[in-house]
Amino acid sequence: SMFAMDWFTALLTFLITAVLYLYIYYRKPEANWGSSAQAQVFVNALKGVQSLTDTAEHVKNYRPKVLVLTGNPAHRPPLVDFANLITKKLSLLICGHVLTEPGSVHLSTLKESTQAWLTDRKIKGFYTVTESNNFEEGAKSCLTLAGLGKLAPNMLLMGFKGDWTQDLGVAKEYFSVLQDAFDLAFSVGILRVRSGLDFSGHIQAEETETNEFVDEDRRGSFVGGLGEPVEGEDGKATGGEDVKSSGSSEGSERKGSEPSDESGDLVPEVPKFKFERQRTRTR
């Protein structure tokens, strides 16, 4: 129909479209163009959650949906791995993190990096973080707000608190979280490992050693750059300190010289040559 109306405009349109297609095909720019299939995934997930919410609970569709209070999951990998064994990639796994110092970190960056960590370890789970003045209130927020519809946790998993005798206030908050979970009809699991679950100290030590190694490497490359031989005026290779001393001496010698009338630059000092006379006897 386009050719029937105006063949020249139709031919020009097809030509421009073909040129743009070939340009994108061969250049392959790094851009996320998106697709209708990706948009349909969100719609299907939303319909699935709504359909699951309308489904009556039964023993056949029961799944242990675990909320594990890990803090930063990278600091307690045994706890995350044990929770992943319970869900077996067929149920819901949510890693809860309570920040008792609001504003200490950037939440969006923390969520992205932690979710990427879970993906790298091939753990099918989600990460949620909340800010609160104390651990008890933050954990209760995770218990009541985590999930969506029937995709909400029904089991709480925590690590065993081995140092409960050192701080009784923190131990009281720990047991209060367990009591809140029982009040909300949650199943409760506590994992105890002989060597402990918290590896944050080891991770911080490794990060500190890495940063110190990088600083030493940078400092060594900087000093090495200063110590490289430089070709001097007399044609001999001089080190960084020699160049510095010669530069200061030349500056002191040139300071007393008179400026030139033409360019105003400093007049270099004429080098002095020493001649040694050799006497020869003639017979």
Helices and strands as residue ranges (DSSP letters): H 2-5, H 7-27, H 36-54, G 59-61, E 66-69, G 73-75, H 77-87, E 93-99, H 107-120, E 126-131, H 135-145, E 155-159, H 168-183, E 187-191, H 200-226, E 230-231, E 237-238, H 240-255
